[in-house]
């Protein structure tokens, strides 16, 4: 047996779908690897003349919900995540389960069985979400996020009137995090005195970073039931936070810059108009 490789090691250089040995071991565990037409374990040795097959793993159930696609090619896609829908998880109604219903099958040599989200947005947050359709794209996009080379812009409607621009600094999850902001506009509000529309750019994005930073600064996001103040959660309106902008280099063709921006959701401008009308009605 000297000089031979076990299948689990041999497969790392055969199928480009697997970027690591861990991925190969998972494929064996899920019964996706066939040797000469039959399922096989990774401890078997590869021999000359063996036929090794990879079986595509289809999702058990697909969530048939239409999603708005703003960019798609053979390697990645970007969609607009609706507010109130989780990116992934143990429940059936998630973005991950809806992707096969909305996106074209990958045709790259290292195409994934199903597209996968490469970052997260809170269930209550809406906006741009990046998805990988190939193994290489998933790996590189993950590295770009980790090295902060994917630039994201959010819009939030917050209580009060912060200065025209500034930066928040506060540890999140025990790690340093900062967020720069610019005030776009403000309206008068009976409940909050004023409501302000902010453009936010997180420099290191941690879980709930924007929500925590704004709450600590005394300007919680409207609709934030976790960090906001009592009375600022509107029935059926959700959280007023949306990821509106993305900019990054294409993971497979880095000379191509992907720059995307979506309009502010209507519920933001509608709420500001209603707050201003109510203030005028009862104060003037």
C-alpha positions in Angstrom: 0.0 0.0 0.0 3.0 2.3 0.2 2.6 5.3 -2.2 -1.2 4.9 -2.3 -3.7 7.4 -0.9 -6.8 6.9 1.0 -9.9 8.2 -0.9 -10.4 11.0 1.7 -6.9 12.4 0.8 -7.0 11.6 -2.9 -10.3 13.5 -3.3 -8.8 16.8 -2.2 -7.1 17.1 -5.5 -9.9 15.7 -7.7 -13.1 17.7 -7.3 -12.7 21.5 -7.2 -15.9 21.7 -5.1 -13.9 20.8 -2.1 -11.6 23.5 -0.9 -10.4 21.5 2.1 -10.2 18.0 3.6 -13.0 18.9 5.9 -15.3 19.3 3.0 -14.3 16.0 1.5 -14.9 14.2 4.8 -18.4 15.8 5.0 -19.2 14.5 1.5 -18.2 11.0 2.5 -20.3 11.3 5.7 -23.4 12.4 3.6 -23.0 9.5 1.2 -22.2 11.6 -1.7 -19.0 9.8 -2.9 -19.5 6.7 -5.0 -16.7 4.2 -5.9 -17.4 2.2 -9.0 -21.1 2.9 -8.7 -21.5 2.2 -5.0 -21.3 4.4 -1.8 -17.9 4.1 -0.2 -16.1 5.2 3.0 -13.1 7.6 2.9 -10.7 5.1 4.5 -10.6 3.0 1.3 -7.6 3.3 -0.9 -7.7 4.8 -4.4 -6.5 2.3 -7.1 -5.7 2.7 -10.8 -8.9 2.3 -12.9 -11.3 3.2 -10.1 -14.3 5.3 -11.1 -15.1 8.0 -8.4 -18.4 9.9 -8.7 -19.8 12.8 -6.7 -23.5 12.8 -6.2 -25.3 16.2 -6.1 -27.1 16.8 -2.9 -30.4 18.4 -3.4 -32.2 20.3 -0.6 -34.9 18.2 1.2 -37.4 21.0 0.7 -37.3 24.3 -1.2 -39.0 27.4 0.1 -40.9 28.7 -2.9 -40.7 32.4 -2.2 -39.7 35.0 -4.8 -36.6 37.0 -3.9 -35.4 40.2 -5.8 -32.1 39.5 -7.5 -29.9 42.5 -8.2 -26.8 40.7 -9.5 -26.0 37.1 -10.6 -23.4 35.3 -12.6 -21.9 31.8 -12.6 -20.0 32.4 -9.3 -22.1 34.6 -7.1 -25.3 36.5 -6.7 -26.7 39.4 -4.6 -30.3 39.6 -3.5 -32.4 41.9 -1.5 -33.2 40.2 1.8 -36.7 41.0 3.0 -37.1 42.2 6.6 -38.4 39.5 9.0 -36.8 36.5 7.1 -33.8 34.7 8.6 -30.8 34.1 6.4 -30.5 30.5 7.6 -31.4 28.3 10.6 -33.5 25.2 11.5 -36.8 26.7 10.4 -38.1 26.0 6.9 -38.8 29.6 5.8 -35.2 30.9 5.4 -33.3 32.7 2.6 -31.0 29.6 2.3 -33.9 27.3 1.5 -35.4 29.8 -1.0 -32.2 30.2 -3.1 -32.6 27.1 -5.3 -36.1 28.5 -6.2 -34.7 31.8 -7.3 -31.2 31.4 -8.7 -29.9 29.6 -11.8 -27.9 26.4 -11.1 -24.1 27.0 -11.0 -22.2 25.9 -14.1 -18.7 26.6 -12.9 -16.4 23.6 -12.6 -16.5 24.0 -8.8 -20.2 24.9 -8.6 -21.8 24.3 -5.2 -24.9 22.0 -5.1 -26.8 25.0 -3.8 -25.9 28.6 -3.4 -24.9 29.7 0.1 -24.9 33.0 2.0 -21.4 34.2 2.8 -22.4 36.6 5.5 -25.4 37.3 7.7 -28.0 40.0 8.2 -30.3 40.1 11.3 -33.7 38.6 10.6 -35.2 42.0 11.1 -32.7 43.8 8.8 -33.4 44.1 5.1 -31.1 44.8 2.2 -28.3 43.4 0.1 -27.1 39.9 0.8 -24.1 38.2 -1.0 -24.3 34.6 -2.0 -21.7 32.2 -3.4 -22.5 29.8 -6.2 -19.0 28.1 -6.4 -16.5 26.8 -3.9 -13.7 29.2 -4.9 -16.1 32.2 -4.8 -17.3 31.2 -1.3 -13.7 30.9 0.0 -12.5 34.2 -1.5 -15.6 36.1 -0.5 -15.2 34.8 3.1 -11.6 36.1 3.1 -12.7 39.5 1.7 -15.2 39.9 4.5 -12.7 38.9 7.1 -10.1 41.4 5.8 -12.8 44.1 5.5 -12.5 44.4 1.7 -16.2 44.3 1.2 -17.6 47.7 1.9 -21.2 47.9 3.1 -23.5 50.9 3.6 -26.7 50.9 5.7 -29.5 53.4 6.2 -31.2 53.6 9.6 -34.0 55.7 11.0 -33.1 56.6 14.6 -34.5 58.5 17.5 -33.2 62.0 18.2 -30.8 64.3 16.3 -27.2 63.3 16.3 -24.5 65.6 14.9 -24.3 65.9 11.2 -21.5 63.3 11.0 -19.3 61.3 13.4 -18.1 57.9 14.5 -19.1 55.4 17.2 -16.5 53.4 19.1 -17.6 50.6 21.4 -16.5 46.9 21.8 -19.0 44.4 20.5 -18.7 40.7 21.3 -15.5 41.6 23.3 -13.8 43.0 20.2 -13.1 46.5 18.9 -15.7 47.9 16.5 -16.4 51.3 15.0 -19.1 52.8 12.8 -19.0 56.0 10.9 -22.2 57.9 10.1 -23.6 60.8 8.2 -27.0 62.4 8.9 -29.1 62.6 5.8 -32.2 64.4 7.1 -34.4 64.8 10.2 -38.1 65.3 10.9 -40.0 66.3 14.0 -41.7 63.5 16.0 -44.2 63.5 18.9 -42.8 60.4 20.4 -39.0 61.1 20.0 -38.8 64.9 19.5 -37.1 64.2 16.2 -36.3 61.2 13.9 -33.1 61.2 11.9 -32.2 59.2 8.8 -28.5 58.1 9.0 -26.1 56.6 6.5 -23.9 54.1 8.3 -20.6 52.4 7.4 -19.4 49.7 9.8 -15.6 49.3 9.7 -15.6 45.9 11.5 -19.0 44.3 11.5 -20.0 42.4 14.6 -23.3 40.9 15.6 -25.8 43.7 16.1 -23.0 46.2 15.9 -25.1 49.1 14.4 -28.0 48.5 16.7 -25.7 48.5 19.8 -23.6 51.5 18.7 -26.7 53.6 18.1 -28.4 52.6 21.3 -25.3 53.4 23.3 -25.1 56.8 21.6 -28.7 57.5 22.7 -30.2 57.2 19.2 -31.7 53.7 19.1 -33.0 52.5 15.7 -36.8 52.8 15.3 -38.4 49.4 15.8 -35.5 47.9 17.7 -37.2 45.7 20.4 -33.9 44.5 21.8 -31.8 47.6 22.2 -34.4 50.4 21.7 -36.6 52.2 24.1 -40.1 51.2 25.0 -42.8 52.6 22.7 -40.6 52.8 19.7 -41.6 49.5 18.2 -44.4 49.9 15.6 -46.7 47.0 15.0 -46.1 45.3 11.7 -43.3 47.7 10.7 -40.2 45.9 11.9 -36.7 47.3 12.2 -35.8 50.5 10.3 -32.4 49.3 9.2 -31.5 48.4 5.6 -28.2 47.4 3.9 -28.4 49.6 0.8 -24.8 49.6 -0.6 -22.1 47.1 -1.5 -18.7 47.4 -3.1 -16.1 44.7 -3.6 -13.8 43.0 -6.1 -15.2 40.0 -8.0 -13.8 36.9 -6.3 -12.9 35.2 -9.5 -12.2 38.2 -11.7 -10.7 40.7 -9.2 -10.2 43.3 -11.9 -14.0 43.7 -12.0 -15.4 45.9 -9.3 -19.0 45.1 -8.2 -20.8 48.2 -6.9 -24.4 48.0 -6.0 -26.9 50.3 -4.4 -30.6 49.9 -3.9 -33.3 52.6 -3.1 -34.3 53.3 0.4 -37.3 51.1 1.3 -40.6 53.0 1.1 -41.4 52.4 4.8 -38.6 54.8 5.8 -39.9 57.8 3.9 -43.5 56.9 4.7 -42.7 56.9 8.4 -40.9 60.2 8.3 -43.8 61.8 6.4 -46.3 60.5 8.9 -44.2 61.6 11.9 -44.0 65.1 10.5 -47.7 65.3 9.7 -48.6 64.2 13.2 -46.3 66.7 14.8 -47.8 69.5 12.8 -51.3 68.4 13.5 -50.9 68.3 17.3 -48.3 71.1 17.8 -49.4 73.7 15.3 
